[in-house]
Amino acid sequence: MVKFYSVQIKDHVEVDESEVEVVTMENGRKAAKAEVVRDGKTLKLFKFLSEEDAQRLSGASE
């Protein structure tokens, strides 16, 4: 599980690792991106990742 913070609902949201996409930003830093539906709202979640988390999540999605 990956823990995000949603500014829209002002609460922490846990998302299964299989639903998380690892993206590389323009500056080369890795980030996690997910989209979930919670209480009828579609939440677009984004989180910067450490190198260890990026490697772990990249391996899980392959």
C-alpha positions as CSV (number, residue, x, y, z in Angstrom):
1,M,0.0,0.0,0.0
2,V,1.2,3.5,-0.8
3,K,0.0,6.3,1.4
4,F,-0.9,9.6,-0.3
5,Y,-2.3,12.8,1.2
6,S,-5.2,14.3,-0.6
7,V,-5.5,18.1,-0.4
8,Q,-9.0,17.9,-1.9
9,I,-10.4,15.8,1.0
10,K,-7.7,16.8,3.6
11,D,-7.0,13.2,4.6
12,H,-4.6,10.4,3.9
13,V,-5.5,7.9,1.3
14,E,-4.0,4.4,0.9
15,V,-3.8,3.0,-2.6
16,D,-2.8,-0.5,-3.6
17,E,0.6,-0.7,-5.3
18,S,-0.9,-2.3,-8.4
19,E,-2.9,0.9,-9.0
20,V,0.1,3.2,-8.7
21,E,2.0,4.4,-11.7
22,V,5.7,5.5,-11.4
23,V,6.5,8.5,-13.5
24,T,9.7,10.4,-14.1
25,M,9.4,14.2,-14.0
26,E,11.3,16.6,-16.2
27,N,14.1,17.0,-13.6
28,G,14.7,13.2,-13.4
29,R,13.0,12.7,-10.1
30,K,10.6,9.8,-9.6
31,A,7.0,10.2,-8.5
32,A,4.0,8.1,-7.8
33,K,0.7,8.9,-9.6
34,A,-2.7,7.4,-8.9
35,E,-6.4,8.1,-9.5
36,V,-9.0,6.7,-7.2
37,V,-12.7,7.2,-6.5
38,R,-13.5,8.0,-2.9
39,D,-17.0,9.0,-1.7
40,G,-18.1,9.7,-5.3
41,K,-15.1,12.0,-6.0
42,T,-12.3,11.2,-8.4
43,L,-9.1,12.0,-6.6
44,K,-5.9,12.5,-8.6
45,L,-3.0,11.8,-6.2
46,F,0.7,12.6,-6.6
47,K,3.6,11.9,-4.4
48,F,7.4,12.3,-4.7
49,L,9.3,9.1,-4.1
50,S,12.6,8.2,-2.6
51,E,15.0,6.1,-4.7
52,E,14.2,3.0,-2.6
53,D,10.4,3.4,-3.0
54,A,10.8,4.1,-6.7
55,Q,12.7,0.9,-7.3
56,R,10.3,-1.1,-5.2
57,L,7.2,0.2,-7.0
58,S,8.8,-0.1,-10.4
59,G,9.6,-3.7,-9.7
60,A,6.0,-4.4,-8.5
61,S,4.4,-2.9,-11.6
62,E,6.5,-5.0,-14.1
